[in-house]
Amino acid sequence: MASGTAAVRTGRTVRTGLVAIALASAALATGAGGAHGATGGGDGGTVEPGGGTGGKHGYSMRTDARFAPPGAFVPSAAVTYDTRLVPAGSWIEVGQRSAERGATMVKLRVTGLKAGHEYGAHVHRKPCGADPAAAGGHYQHRPSTDPADVNPDNEVWLDFTADSRGAGAASARHNWNFRFGEAASVVLHSAPGSSGARLACFSVPFGWAA
């Protein structure tokens, strides 16, 4: 009888372990984010983290993730530095569509943020890291050190106000494409405009169109 009881307990332990592994794997797949429907055009372009590859027929990409603090057990492409304004588990989606030698549209959607808060959001030059400064500066169509060039015409601004449910959306359209490897993330800021503190960051496989 004792050995039979032990066998039952062992079986439960094994099943419990398998369930835990499956749940962890699913969480990792969800938390890490990924590109959906990303293409680089008909010439075989691919999506690469930190700057996708474009193609002669344009570039299209959509990717999403859930925010997690730096050093979280389940890592994510979306990192929150301020869980009061960007709670762990809140969601972000970014899409890009670039035409051949033409316009680029970037779209942003979020859920789970602080209701009623006004957020700034910009495309940045480098991928996210544990340090908010890791994403570098704003991507600029005309790279400049002149403060006057920090504006929504020369950069990609996606400012929004979270609604009563903490959801928000924004889009920006420009008649230029990203340069290869020079746009790699979207940073959420504490206030709209150009000077808000960095609250969170999402590494995005932005691409270019030849």
C-alpha positions in Angstrom: 0.0 0.0 0.0 2.8 2.4 0.9 4.6 1.8 -2.4 1.3 2.3 -4.3 0.8 5.7 -2.6 4.3 6.7 -3.4 3.7 5.8 -7.1 0.6 8.0 -7.2 2.4 10.9 -5.6 5.3 10.6 -8.1 2.9 10.6 -11.0 1.2 13.8 -9.7 4.7 15.4 -9.3 5.6 14.5 -12.9 2.3 15.8 -14.3 2.6 19.1 -12.2 6.1 19.6 -13.5 5.1 19.1 -17.1 2.2 21.6 -16.6 4.6 24.2 -15.1 7.0 23.8 -18.0 4.2 24.2 -20.5 2.9 27.4 -18.8 6.4 28.9 -18.6 7.0 28.2 -22.3 3.7 29.8 -23.2 4.5 32.8 -21.1 7.9 33.2 -22.7 6.4 33.1 -26.1 3.8 35.7 -25.2 6.2 38.0 -23.2 9.0 38.1 -25.8 6.8 39.6 -28.5 7.2 38.9 -32.1 6.7 40.2 -35.6 3.4 39.2 -37.3 3.0 39.3 -41.0 6.4 41.0 -41.4 7.7 41.1 -44.9 10.6 42.7 -46.7 9.1 42.8 -50.2 9.3 40.4 -53.1 13.1 40.3 -53.2 13.4 38.1 -50.1 13.9 40.8 -47.5 13.7 39.7 -43.9 13.0 41.1 -40.5 16.0 41.6 -38.2 15.9 42.9 -34.5 17.4 46.3 -34.2 16.6 47.3 -37.8 14.8 45.2 -40.3 15.8 44.7 -43.9 13.8 46.3 -46.6 12.9 45.2 -50.1 12.3 46.8 -53.5 8.5 46.5 -53.1 8.4 48.1 -49.6 8.2 46.8 -46.1 5.4 45.8 -43.7 5.6 44.7 -40.1 3.5 44.4 -36.9 4.8 43.3 -33.6 3.5 43.2 -30.0 4.5 42.3 -26.4 3.6 42.7 -22.8 5.7 44.9 -20.6 7.9 43.4 -17.9 10.4 45.0 -15.5 14.1 44.8 -16.3 15.5 41.4 -15.1 12.0 39.7 -15.1 12.0 35.9 -14.9 10.2 35.8 -18.2 12.0 38.4 -20.4 10.2 40.6 -22.8 10.9 42.9 -25.8 8.9 45.5 -23.9 10.5 46.8 -20.7 8.8 49.0 -18.1 10.8 51.3 -15.9 7.8 52.9 -14.1 5.1 50.3 -13.2 2.8 53.0 -11.8 2.3 54.5 -15.3 3.2 51.4 -17.4 2.2 48.4 -15.3 3.8 45.0 -15.8 1.5 43.0 -18.1 0.2 46.0 -20.0 0.3 45.5 -23.7 1.8 47.4 -26.7 1.6 46.8 -30.5 3.6 48.7 -33.1 3.2 48.4 -36.9 5.1 49.9 -39.9 4.2 50.1 -43.5 6.8 51.7 -45.9 6.3 52.1 -49.6 9.1 51.9 -52.2 10.9 55.2 -52.1 7.8 56.7 -50.5 5.8 57.2 -47.4 6.2 55.4 -44.1 3.3 54.9 -41.6 3.9 53.9 -38.0 1.0 52.9 -35.8 0.9 52.3 -32.0 -1.7 50.7 -29.8 -1.5 50.1 -26.0 -3.8 48.7 -23.3 -3.5 48.5 -19.5 -1.8 51.9 -18.9 -2.9 54.5 -16.3 -6.3 55.8 -17.3 -6.4 59.4 -18.3 -2.7 59.9 -18.4 -1.1 61.8 -21.3 1.9 59.9 -22.7 4.7 60.9 -25.1 6.0 58.2 -27.5 8.8 58.4 -30.1 10.8 56.0 -32.3 14.3 55.7 -30.9 17.6 54.7 -32.5 18.7 51.7 -30.4 17.1 48.6 -28.8 15.8 48.7 -25.2 17.9 47.7 -22.2 17.7 47.6 -18.4 18.9 51.2 -18.4 16.3 53.6 -19.9 19.1 55.4 -21.7 20.0 52.3 -23.7 17.5 53.2 -26.5 19.6 56.3 -27.4 18.1 59.4 -28.9 15.1 60.0 -31.2 15.3 58.7 -34.7 15.7 61.8 -37.0 15.1 62.0 -40.7 17.7 64.8 -40.8 20.2 64.0 -38.0 20.8 67.3 -36.2 22.0 68.8 -32.9 19.7 71.8 -33.3 16.9 71.7 -30.8 14.6 73.1 -33.4 14.9 69.8 -35.4 13.3 67.9 -32.5 9.8 68.0 -33.9 7.1 65.6 -35.2 8.1 66.4 -38.9 11.7 65.3 -38.5 11.0 62.5 -36.0 8.2 59.9 -35.4 6.0 61.1 -32.6 3.1 58.9 -31.3 1.8 60.8 -28.4 -1.6 59.7 -26.9 -3.9 59.9 -23.9 -5.0 56.7 -22.3 -8.8 56.4 -22.1 -10.8 55.3 -19.1 -9.7 51.7 -19.6 -6.1 52.5 -20.0 -6.1 52.0 -23.8 -4.6 54.4 -26.4 -3.6 54.6 -30.0 -1.6 56.9 -32.3 -0.2 57.0 -35.8 2.3 59.1 -37.7 2.9 59.3 -41.5 6.0 60.7 -43.2 7.0 61.0 -46.8 10.4 59.4 -46.0 11.7 55.9 -45.0 13.9 54.8 -42.1 17.6 54.4 -42.8 18.9 50.8 -42.5 19.6 49.8 -38.8 19.0 53.3 -37.4 15.5 52.8 -35.9 15.1 50.1 -33.3 12.6 50.9 -30.6 9.6 52.9 -29.3 9.9 54.7 -26.0 7.0 55.8 -23.9 7.5 59.1 -22.0 5.8 60.6 -19.0 4.4 63.6 -20.9 3.7 64.4 -24.6 6.2 66.4 -26.5 10.0 66.0 -26.4 11.1 66.2 -22.8 9.1 63.6 -20.7 10.9 61.0 -18.6 11.4 57.5 -20.1 8.7 55.2 -18.7 9.0 52.1 -20.9 10.6 50.9 -24.1 9.7 48.3 -26.8 12.3 46.9 -29.1 10.8 46.9 -32.6 12.2 45.4 -35.9 11.7 48.6 -38.0 12.7 48.2 -41.6 13.4 50.3 -44.6 12.2 50.3 -48.2 14.7 50.6 -51.1 
